[in-house]
Amino acid sequence: MLSKDTLEFLTDLKANNNRDWFLDNKKRYEFVKKDYHQLVAALLEALKPLNPALEMLEVKDCTFRINRDVRFSKDKSPYKTNLGIWISAGSKHTEASGYYLHIENENCFVGGGLYCPQPEQLQKIRKEIHFFYDDLVEILEDKKFQSTYKNLNRDEATTLKNPPKGYDKEDPAIEFLKLKSFTATQKIDSKLITQKDFVPIIVEKMMVLKPFNDFIDRALYTE
């Protein structure tokens, strides 16, 4: 779980997203950073026995800096107002599936998969979906997956309007072949974050995604 002080800091930072305020509240941020890292450590401790591929991960592999990269953004706010946790055997800089936790006041969610893979990896995943569509359907129609995530995420930015090159519009898997991103998420109540049973609840939700993540990684790494 996280401290209420951490959530209050994120709320205050959103209202005062500037360097002067941040420096004046540096001691508060140091507490938040420690709290954040302790949560990641607890998640890793719980996840590693359930997914041995994560065994080599350390806290630093799963966390993000609070500073925003504003070089190519119209929004020049210097700091992120959320805490993100990305847990993947491929770490933060390798194409591999993983589990994600987003902590932000009024916008908390858990999920995973693989967000917008590079073209080469995208082709591998589409090939896997085309040839092993029944496997994907079995995973997505599982009762636990349905009750937790219902389906994969879809929006205009990550879904093609027409079939991708090389695939027929009559392909039974066509709606999944049109995807450019392969993720599933579930919103969570921010009140849950400060509860003692937060970690086991989140771990259970993450592990519901393991069969789907295994499907993605099979596509990426099986010759």
C-alpha positions in Angstrom: 0.0 0.0 0.0 0.9 3.6 -0.2 0.7 6.4 2.4 -2.1 8.9 2.2 0.7 11.5 2.3 1.9 10.2 -1.1 -1.5 10.7 -2.7 -1.8 14.2 -1.1 1.6 15.1 -2.5 0.5 14.1 -6.0 -2.6 16.2 -5.6 -0.7 19.2 -4.5 1.9 18.8 -7.2 -0.8 18.8 -9.9 -2.0 22.2 -8.5 1.5 23.5 -8.3 3.5 21.9 -11.1 6.5 24.2 -11.1 10.2 24.0 -10.0 10.0 26.5 -7.1 7.1 24.6 -5.4 8.8 21.3 -6.0 12.1 22.5 -4.4 10.2 23.9 -1.4 8.6 20.5 -1.0 11.7 18.4 -1.6 11.4 16.6 1.8 7.9 15.6 1.0 9.0 14.2 -2.4 11.8 12.2 -0.7 9.2 10.5 1.4 7.1 9.8 -1.7 10.0 8.3 -3.5 10.8 6.0 -0.6 7.1 5.0 -0.3 6.9 4.4 -4.1 10.0 2.2 -4.1 8.7 0.2 -1.1 5.5 -0.5 -3.0 7.5 -1.7 -6.0 9.6 -4.0 -3.8 6.5 -5.5 -2.3 4.9 -6.2 -5.7 8.1 -7.8 -6.9 8.4 -10.0 -3.8 4.8 -11.2 -4.4 5.1 -11.6 -8.2 8.4 -13.4 -8.5 7.3 -16.7 -7.1 4.3 -16.6 -9.5 6.3 -15.6 -12.6 10.0 -16.8 -12.5 10.8 -14.7 -15.6 10.7 -11.7 -13.3 13.3 -13.1 -10.9 16.2 -10.8 -11.9 14.2 -7.6 -11.7 15.1 -4.9 -9.2 13.1 -1.9 -8.0 15.1 0.4 -10.3 14.0 -1.6 -13.3 10.4 -0.9 -12.7 10.2 2.8 -11.7 10.2 6.1 -13.5 11.7 9.5 -12.8 9.2 12.2 -11.8 10.7 14.6 -14.3 8.8 14.9 -17.6 10.6 15.0 -20.9 9.1 18.2 -22.3 11.3 18.5 -25.4 8.5 17.5 -27.9 5.5 18.3 -25.8 3.2 21.4 -25.8 2.7 20.8 -22.1 5.8 22.2 -20.4 4.9 21.1 -16.9 8.2 19.9 -15.5 6.8 17.0 -13.3 4.6 14.0 -13.7 1.6 13.9 -11.4 1.4 10.2 -11.3 3.5 7.2 -10.2 4.0 4.5 -12.8 5.2 0.9 -12.2 6.2 -1.3 -15.2 7.1 -4.9 -14.4 8.5 -6.8 -17.3 11.2 -9.4 -17.9 12.2 -7.1 -20.7 12.6 -4.1 -18.4 11.7 -0.6 -19.5 13.7 -0.6 -22.8 13.0 -4.0 -24.4 10.1 -5.2 -26.4 8.3 -7.6 -24.1 5.0 -7.9 -22.4 4.6 -6.7 -18.8 2.4 -5.6 -16.0 1.6 -1.9 -15.3 0.2 0.0 -12.4 -0.7 3.7 -12.7 -1.3 5.7 -9.6 -2.9 9.1 -10.0 -5.7 10.7 -8.1 -9.0 9.9 -9.8 -7.2 8.0 -12.5 -5.7 4.8 -11.1 -5.6 1.6 -13.1 -3.9 -1.8 -13.4 -3.2 -3.7 -16.5 -0.5 -4.9 -18.9 0.3 -6.4 -22.2 2.5 -4.6 -24.8 1.8 -1.0 -25.8 2.4 0.0 -29.5 5.2 -2.5 -30.4 7.7 -1.6 -33.1 6.8 -2.7 -36.7 8.9 -5.8 -36.7 7.4 -7.0 -33.3 3.9 -6.0 -34.5 4.2 -8.3 -37.5 5.3 -11.2 -35.3 2.3 -10.6 -33.0 -0.2 -10.4 -35.9 1.3 -13.6 -37.3 0.8 -15.4 -34.0 -2.8 -14.1 -33.8 -3.5 -15.3 -37.4 -2.2 -18.8 -36.9 -3.2 -19.3 -33.3 -6.4 -17.3 -33.0 -8.1 -20.1 -31.0 -5.4 -19.8 -28.3 -6.1 -16.1 -28.1 -9.8 -16.6 -27.9 -9.4 -19.1 -25.1 -7.3 -16.7 -23.1 -9.7 -13.7 -23.6 -12.8 -15.7 -22.9 -11.5 -17.1 -19.6 -13.8 -16.2 -16.8 -11.2 -14.4 -14.7 -10.1 -12.4 -17.7 -13.6 -11.4 -18.5 -14.5 -10.5 -15.0 -11.4 -8.4 -14.6 -10.6 -6.8 -18.0 -13.5 -7.9 -20.3 -11.5 -7.3 -23.5 -8.4 -5.7 -24.9 -8.2 -1.9 -25.1 -9.3 -0.3 -28.4 -9.3 3.3 -29.6 -8.9 5.2 -32.9 -5.2 5.8 -32.3 -4.3 2.2 -31.8 -6.7 0.4 -34.2 -6.6 0.3 -38.0 -9.8 1.1 -39.9 -8.9 -1.5 -42.6 -7.2 -4.9 -42.5 -3.4 -4.7 -42.3 -1.4 -5.5 -45.4 -1.4 -9.3 -46.1 -4.5 -10.1 -44.2 -8.0 -10.8 -45.5 -11.0 -8.9 -44.2 -12.8 -12.2 -43.7 -10.1 -13.5 -41.4 -11.9 -14.6 -38.2 -9.2 -12.8 -36.2 -9.5 -9.6 -38.2 -10.6 -7.3 -35.3 -7.5 -8.3 -33.4 -5.3 -8.1 -36.4 -6.3 -4.5 -36.8 -4.8 -3.6 -33.4 -1.6 -1.8 -33.2 -1.4 -2.1 -29.4 -2.1 -5.1 -27.2 -3.1 -4.0 -23.7 -5.9 -4.6 -21.2 -6.6 -2.4 -18.2 -9.0 -2.1 -15.3 -9.7 1.1 -13.3 -9.2 0.9 -9.6 -10.5 3.1 -6.8 -7.8 5.3 -5.4 -9.0 4.5 -1.9 -7.8 0.9 -2.4 -4.2 2.2 -2.7 -3.9 3.0 1.0 -5.4 -0.3 2.2 -3.2 -3.1 3.7 -4.4 -5.7 1.2 -3.6 -3.5 -1.8 -0.5 -5.5 -3.0 -2.2 -9.0 -3.0 -5.3 -7.5 -4.7 -3.1 -5.9 -7.5 -1.0 -9.0 -7.9 -4.0 -11.1 -8.4 -5.3 -8.8 -11.1 -1.9 -8.7 -12.8 -1.6 -12.5 -12.8 -4.9 -12.7 -14.7 -3.0 -11.2 -17.6 -0.1 -13.8 -17.4 -1.6 -16.1 -20.1 -2.1 -13.2 -22.5 1.4 -11.9 -21.8 2.8 -15.4 -22.4 1.0 -15.4 -25.8 2.6 -12.0 -26.7 6.1 -13.2 -25.7 5.6 -16.5 -27.5 5.0 -14.4 -30.7 8.1 -12.3 -30.1 10.6 -14.9 -29.1 9.6 -18.2 -30.7 11.5 -18.9 -33.9 
